[in-house]
């Protein structure tokens, strides 16, 4: 396991708890106190009994963007769904099993970059990152900005500059791209006071084991609740993708792929249990769960962008409680059901995509959209029939004075 920490004693304690002293940590000078500026904090901002900010009718203090790498939607449909209690619970709310990946590529890093930047892979407003392997070093062009030729803002930029704590907890080393792109040497300056610095990701953890990712995520949330700091975290589970590449995407109860999904389901259950019993988390934590791709076309891979086995994916939103199931397409009539088709990124209307995750997460936190983003930038997804998640003004001061 590898952990990079940005000068927070509580985060160091978290790291030690997760890795039993085996983590290499990297610190920088402590930043200004987040509790006073955190727009979701109960200190100096609305509590559950106060009038909610105009930007969002029901803000959350904590949002997890969870990616289950290689998750095929047919794997979490009945009758198999009965074997996955945590996935079943996350489906109790707004969701679709007919979302789409990026229109032009169905591999890991490009799709995850899209989730966190709200951009497609290709085109003038695309993020442009195609490499699906460990990136070159930061000084050798291994950042999103060097590759694009201009700064590529992310959900971490918006959340961090607004006073929230941010983290990446990932099961693949290639996600080091995010640390290199949004670390203290490459992140954008925070131009509004208080200055929370250029590093937009406070904590980076790489862990191979699914259970370790769950433990770190649960402890991270408990620590944030205790410190009364809002959070935006990206959590990545790699096991289903690894099983698919080794044994193929066989959606059957006796397959290695099924076993990997059971492992992730147990991990999600641990995270949900921590939320349920922790004051400050229960009812104030939302989970957005999606994936980078499905799999199985060609055999043991997912590179055929024209195959629905690869481009059709789930998109689940758990809004802090077990609610009635709702169809995301019925709630969002500005989006078009894709049927069996692969929809181009410039089609109107667009389907729901994994690239909606970043701006939806910010809207759930009551924050403005990602600068330069496209998906969900103007109208984030509606998650309930009577609640519209509307991004705040692009003026970041709205999130600082709430």
N, C-alpha and C positions, 0 to 999 in steps of 0.2 A: 504494500500500500504506500502511496505517496500523498502527502498533504502539503499544501501551500497555504499559510495563514497570514493575514494582513494585520498584525499588531493588536489582536484582541485576546486578552488573557482567558476569557470564557471560551473562545474558540480553541485556544491551546488545550484547555482542559477537555473539551469535546474531542479533539484529536487524540489525546492520550487515552481517553476512554475507549475510543473506537479501535485503536491500534496497539494498545498495551505498550506504548513506548517505542514502537517500531517506525514511527513517522518521522520523516525529515521535514522540518518546518522552516518557513522563511518569513521573517517579520519585517515590518516597517514601522515608522513612528505612529503612535496612536492618533486616531482621528477625533474630531469634535464629537461630543456625546450625541448619539443618534436619537435617544428617546425624546428630546425636545423638538426635533425637526421631523421625525417620522410621521407622515401624514396619517398613518393608521393607528398611531399610538394613543392609548387612553390618557396619557399625560399631555395635556395641552391640546387635545383634539377630541372629536366626538366619541362618546362612549355609546354602548348599545342603546341607551335611553335618550341620547341627544338627537336633534334633527340631523339627518344624514346629509352629506354634501351634495350639491346640485349635480356634480359630475357623475355620481353613481348613487342609485337609490339604496343599495346595500353593500357597503364596502367590506372587504376582508382584511385582516391583519397579516395573514400568511397565505401565500399561493405557491403550490408545487406544480411545476411543469414536469410530468413524468413521461418518459419515453421507454416503452418496452420494445426493444430493438427486434424487428422481424415479426411483430405480432400480426397474424392474419385474423381478420374479423370473424371468419367462420369457426375459429377455434374458441371463441367466447359466445357462441350461440348455443341454444339448447340442441341436443341433450348434454353436450359437454360442459355447458355453463354450470350445471349442478355440481361439478367437481371443483369449481373455482369460486368460493364464497366471497372473496375480496373483489374479484372482477364483477361478480354479480351485484355486489353492493355499490360499486362505482357506476353501474348501469342504472341505478335507481336515481334518475335525474335526467337532465337533458343530454342526449347522446345520439350518435348515428354510427352505424357500422358501414356506411357508404360514403365516407370521406375520401379524399384523394391526397396522394403525395404531390411533390413538385411535378409539374406537367412534363418536364423534359429529362428527369433523371431519378432513378429509384435506388440510390445507394446512400450510405450512412451519413457521412459528413455534410455533403451538400444539403440534404434534407434537414438535418439538425440545425445547420446554420440558418436555413430558411425559417425554422420554428422560432428561433431566438432573435431574428432581425426583421421578420415580416416581409421578406423579399423573396421573389422567385430566384432560381439559379441563374437564368439567362436573361438577356435583354439589357437595355440601358439602365433600368432601375434594379437589375439583379445584383446579387452579392458576388457572383462570379467564381465561387470556390468549387473546383471540380475534384481536386485530389482527395482520394478516399483512403488515406494512409497517414501514418505519423507525419506531421508537417516538418519542413525544414526549420532550422533555428530562426529565432526572431530576426536576427541581423542578416539572415540569408533569404529574407522574403517570406518567412513563415507567419505572416499575419494576414487577416482578411483585408486590411487597409492597403498593405503593400501590393497585394494581388489585384485589388480593385483599382488602385491608383487614387483613392480618396477614402476618407473615413467612413466605415460602415457601422452605424450605430446599432445598438442592441437593446433588448428589454433591460439588461443589466445597467446600461447607461442611465436610463430614465429612473429606475428604482433606486439605484445607488445615490444618484444626485439628489433624489428626494428624501434621503435619510434612511432608507431601508438597508438591511444587511442582505447580502447576496452570496450564493454558493453554487458550485457545480460539484456533484457527486456522481462519478461516472465509472462505468465498467470497461472502458477501452482507453488505451493510452493516446489514441488519435485526438481525443478531446482536449489534449494539451494545446491545440490550436486556440481554444477559447482563452486560456490563461495567457498565451503569448499575445493575443489580440487585445485583451482587455485588462492586462496587468499594468503595473505602475509605469512601465516604459512606453506603452502603446495606447493606453486608454486616453480619451479626450479630457481636456481640462474641465473642471466643474466651475462654471463662470458665475454662478449665483451663490451668495453666502448662505449658510456656512459652507466652507470648502471641504468636501469629503474626498478630495484627491482624484487622481487620474485612474487609479486601480478600481475597476468597476466590479470585479469579482473578489469578494473578501476571503472566501475559503474555497480551495480546490482540493478535492479528494479523488484519487483513483484507487479503486478496490476491485479485485477480481471476483470476489465471492459475493453472491447475491445477498446472503444473510448479513454480510458486513456492510453492504450499502444500506440495507434496511436499518441496522443498528445505528449507523452514523446519521442517517436522515432523522430517525426518531429522536436521537439525543440532540441533534441540531435544533429541532423544533422545540423540545422541552427547554433547552438553554435559552432560546430566543424569547419564549414565553416568560421565563423567569426574569429575564432582563428587560421585558416589556419593549422589545424591538420588533418591528414588522420585518417580514422576510419575503424575498423572491428567490426560490431555489429551483435549479434544474437537476433532476434525478434520472439517471440512465441505467437500465438493466440490460445486460448483454446476453444473458444465458439463452434465450430462445433463438437468437440469431446464430450463436455458436452451434447449437444443436441442429439448426436447419442446414448450416454449411457442412456439418460433419455427417448428418444422417438424412437430410432432406426435410422439407416442411410437410411431414405426414400428420395430418389432423386426425388422430385416432388415439384412443385411451392407452394403447400399449406402445406408443412411440416415444423416442427420446425427446422429440419436440414437445410432446404433451408433458413429460416429466419436467422439462425446463420451465414450462408455464406454471406447473404446480409450485415449483420453487419460487417463482416470482409472485404468485398469488399469496403464498405464505409471507413473503416480504411485505407485500402491500397490506396484508392483515396486521402485521406488526406496526406499521406506520399508522394505520387507521386506529388501532387500539391506543396508541400513544396520544393521538388527537382526542379520542373520546374521553380520556380520563384526566387530561391536563387542563387546569384552569387557564384561560387565555388562548387555548387552541380550539376547544370544542365550540362549534358554531361560528368560529372566526377564521377557519382554515378551508380553503378551496383547493381541489385537485383537478388539474387538466391532464388527462391521460390520452396519449396518442402514440404514434410510431413513425419511423422513418420509411418503412416499406413493409410489404408482406414477404412472400418468397415462394420458390418452387419452379420458377421459369427463368432460365433453364434449370435442370435438375441441380439441386443443392446450391442454388444461387438466386439472385433477384435482379439481374441486370437488364432483362427484357422490359423496356419501358412501355411496350404495347400490351403487356399481359396484365389482366385484372388481378391475377394472383399476386402481382407485385405492387400495382398502383392503387388498389382498393384497400382502405385502412379504416380502423375505428377512430372515433374522436369522442371521448367521454368527459363530462363535466360533473363533478361531485361538489355541490355547493354547501358543504359543511353539515349536511344532514341527509338522512335517507328520505328522498322525496318521491313523488309519483314519477313514473317513467314519462319522458317527453321526447318527441321527435325533433331534433334540431332543425330539420328542414321545414317542418310545420311552424316552428317558432321564428324562422328567418326566411320570410318569403322573398327577400331580395337575393337569395341564393337559389341555384337551380339544381334539382336532382340530376345526377349524372347518368342514371341508368347503368348500362354496362360499358359506357364510353370513357375513354381517356380524353379529358377536356383540356384544350389549349389554355395557356395562362392568360391569353388576351380575350378569351370568350366572355360574352355577357349573356346571362349572369354566370358567375363563377360558382362552382361547388364549394362546399366546406373543405378546407385543406388543413394539413398539419401546420402550414405557415400562418394559420389564424391564431396559433397558441400564444405567441408573444404579446400581441396587442390585447387579446382577451385577458391574459394574466394581469396586464397593467390596468385595464378597465376595472377588473374585479378589485384591484387595490385602490381605485379612484384616481389613477394617474393618467397623464396624457399618452398619446401614441408614440411609437418609436419614430424619431426623425428619419425621413427617407423611406419609410416602409410603405407597402401597398396593401397587404391583406389585413383586413380589419382595422385599417387606420382611420377611416371615416365613421364606420358603423361596426363596432365589435359585435360579436355574436350575441344574440339574445338568449338567455338561459332559462327564463321563465316567461309565461305569457303576459304577466303584468309588470315585468321588470326589464327595462332596457339598459344594458351596460353601455354607457356612452363615455367615450374618452373625454377627459378634461381638456381644457384649452391647451394648445401647444406651449403657451407661456408657463414655464416651470414654476413661476412664483405662486401659481394657484395651489400647487401641492405643498408648498412650504408655509403657507399662511393659514392652512385649514385648521 
